[in-house]
Amino acid sequence: MKKFVTIVLVSAGLFGFSHAAKAQKIGYISADEIIQLMPEAAAVQTQLNQYQQSLYQNADDQKTALNEAVQKFYKDSSTMSPSLKEVKRSDLQKQVQDLSGMDQKIQNQFEQKRQELSLPIQKKLQAAIEEVAKENGITYVFPREALIYMPPTSDIGPLVRKKLGLKEPTSTTPTLPKN
């Protein structure tokens, strides 16, 4: 989610950026901070947590079923014909192989679901950023995380939060001690 917004903002800002940029109005924003304030993000996080739990529960159920099948195989193997033993053993080995890559599969499915659920939030934020930029004559918007120095007056975060109807966050910015 962070990569997508950062890439979009940086590429939009860098497109055509030249010595004429001095005459252009530039802004910056922390998209991640705004996304965290959006009520949709909390709902997405809840859905993702539930989805992840269901994926792991499914994996646990498959492991339990495999363990039971292995125990049954050992118990019943003395009465099986050699060809039936081989078929059952082959089937159990296939199940073990399927489960061995389960963690990676879960991570892939989870990431795909996160992207799917986050896309509407990202689009909503992008539209708000574009509207604020147009309304305020801002030519370039950069992600705050990519900047070393940024004057507070160039922060369009409060304008975007207002556009989205979000409350201002409590200040967590550390202040430097005065000498």
C-alpha positions in Angstrom: 0.0 0.0 0.0 2.8 2.4 1.0 4.8 1.5 -2.1 2.0 2.1 -4.4 1.2 5.6 -3.1 4.9 6.5 -2.9 5.5 5.4 -6.4 2.5 7.3 -7.8 3.4 10.5 -5.9 7.1 10.4 -6.7 6.5 9.6 -10.4 3.9 12.3 -10.7 6.2 14.8 -9.0 9.3 13.9 -11.0 7.5 13.9 -14.4 8.8 16.9 -16.2 10.5 18.3 -13.1 13.3 20.7 -14.2 14.8 24.1 -13.4 11.3 25.7 -13.9 10.2 23.9 -10.7 11.3 27.0 -8.7 8.2 28.8 -10.1 6.0 25.8 -9.3 4.1 25.3 -6.1 5.2 22.1 -4.4 3.5 20.2 -1.6 4.1 17.0 0.4 2.0 14.5 2.2 2.3 11.5 4.4 -0.2 9.2 2.7 0.3 6.4 5.4 -0.7 8.7 8.2 -3.9 9.7 6.4 -4.8 6.2 5.5 -4.5 5.2 9.1 -7.0 7.9 10.0 -9.6 6.7 7.4 -12.4 4.6 8.9 -12.3 2.4 5.9 -8.7 1.4 6.8 -9.9 0.0 10.2 -12.6 -2.0 8.5 -10.0 -3.4 6.0 -7.7 -4.3 8.8 -10.5 -6.2 10.6 -11.3 -8.0 7.4 -7.6 -8.8 6.8 -7.2 -10.2 10.3 -10.3 -12.4 9.9 -9.1 -13.6 6.5 -5.6 -14.4 7.8 -7.1 -16.3 10.7 -9.3 -18.3 8.4 -6.2 -19.1 6.2 -4.3 -20.4 9.2 -7.3 -22.3 10.5 -7.6 -24.0 7.1 -3.9 -24.9 7.2 -4.2 -26.3 10.7 -7.3 -28.3 9.7 -5.3 -29.8 6.8 -2.3 -30.6 9.1 -4.7 -32.3 11.6 -6.3 -34.3 8.8 -2.9 -35.3 7.5 -1.7 -36.4 10.9 -4.9 -38.5 11.4 -4.4 -40.1 7.9 -0.8 -40.9 8.8 -1.8 -42.5 12.1 -4.5 -44.5 10.3 -2.1 -45.6 7.7 0.4 -46.9 10.3 -2.4 -48.6 12.1 -4.0 -50.3 9.1 -0.9 -50.8 7.0 -0.3 -54.3 8.3 -3.6 -55.5 6.8 -3.0 -53.7 3.4 -1.8 -55.3 0.3 1.6 -53.9 -1.0 0.0 -52.1 -3.9 -2.6 -50.4 -1.7 0.2 -49.4 0.8 2.1 -47.8 -2.1 -1.0 -45.9 -3.3 -1.7 -44.7 0.3 1.9 -43.8 0.9 2.1 -41.9 -2.3 -1.1 -40.0 -1.4 0.3 -39.1 2.0 3.6 -37.9 0.5 1.7 -35.6 -1.9 -0.3 -34.2 1.0 3.0 -33.5 2.9 4.4 -31.7 -0.1 1.2 -29.6 -0.4 1.5 -28.6 3.2 5.2 -27.8 3.1 4.6 -24.7 0.9 1.5 -23.7 2.9 3.1 -20.7 4.7 4.2 -19.2 1.4 0.8 -19.8 -0.1 -0.9 -18.1 2.9 1.4 -15.1 2.6 0.7 -14.8 -1.1 -3.1 -15.1 -0.6 -3.0 -12.6 2.2 -1.0 -10.0 0.2 -3.3 -10.4 -2.7 -6.3 -9.8 -0.4 -4.6 -6.8 1.2 -4.0 -5.2 -2.2 -7.6 -6.0 -3.3 -9.1 -4.4 -0.2 -6.7 -1.5 -0.1 -7.2 -0.3 -3.6 -10.5 1.6 -3.0 -8.8 3.4 -0.1 -5.8 4.3 -2.2 -8.0 5.6 -5.0 -10.1 7.7 -2.7 -6.9 9.2 -1.2 -5.4 9.8 -4.6 -8.5 11.6 -5.8 -8.5 13.8 -2.7 -4.8 14.6 -3.1 -5.4 15.6 -6.8 -8.4 17.7 -5.8 -6.5 19.6 -3.1 -3.6 20.1 -5.5 -5.8 21.5 -8.2 -7.7 23.8 -5.8 -4.5 25.2 -4.3 -2.5 25.5 -7.5 0.0 22.8 -6.4 2.0 21.4 -9.3 3.9 18.7 -7.6 3.1 16.5 -4.5 5.8 14.4 -2.9 5.7 11.8 -0.2 6.9 13.2 3.0 9.0 10.0 3.7 11.1 10.8 0.6 12.1 14.3 1.7 14.9 15.3 3.9 13.7 18.9 4.6 10.2 20.1 4.3 8.7 23.4 5.4 5.5 22.9 7.4 3.7 25.3 5.1 4.0 22.9 2.2 2.3 20.1 4.0 -1.0 19.4 2.3 -2.0 16.7 4.8 -4.4 19.0 6.7 -6.1 20.0 3.5 -6.5 16.4 2.4 -7.8 15.3 5.8 -10.3 18.1 5.7 -11.4 17.1 2.2 -11.9 13.5 3.4 -13.7 14.7 6.5 -11.1 13.2 8.9 -10.1 14.6 12.3 -6.7 16.1 12.8 -4.4 13.6 14.5 -2.8 14.4 17.9 0.7 15.7 17.4 3.4 13.1 17.8 6.2 15.2 16.2 9.1 15.4 18.6 10.4 18.9 19.3 14.1 19.8 19.5 15.3 21.2 22.8 16.1 24.9 22.8 19.6 25.9 23.8 
